[in-house]
Amino acid sequence: MAGWFELSKSSDGQFRFVLKAGNAETILTSELYKTKASAENGIASVQSNSPLAERYEQDTASNGKAYFKLKAANHQIIGTSQMYATTASRDAGIASVKTNGPSKTVKDLT
């Protein structure tokens, strides 16, 4: 099964989206957006930027866990991954976002 986006509204009225892999695991989480339209633009940005290797910034948190950020052409962060125990699992997460990011399926939970 292919991945999908879930668009939701937070308790303070802001919007966010997550990208889910085919197994329903969250593989990318957005920032908070003030409007639904801005969150939808963020989804469109993931759809267009996720296949491009140069859009991924690999990093290590202060606790030693590996993670990545997906960035737009203007270098703004579109989404951030979970924390991974190893760089190999982080790299598998990037591969999953490359595969599932272009999905056109959006589940609107707002």
Buried (B, 14 or more C-beta within 10 A) or exposed (E): EEBBBBBBBEEEEBBBBBBBBEEEBEBBEBBEBEEBEBBBEBBEBBBBBBEEEEBBEEEEEEEEBBBBBBBBEEEEEBBBBBBBEEEEEBBEBBEBBBBBBBBEEBEEEE
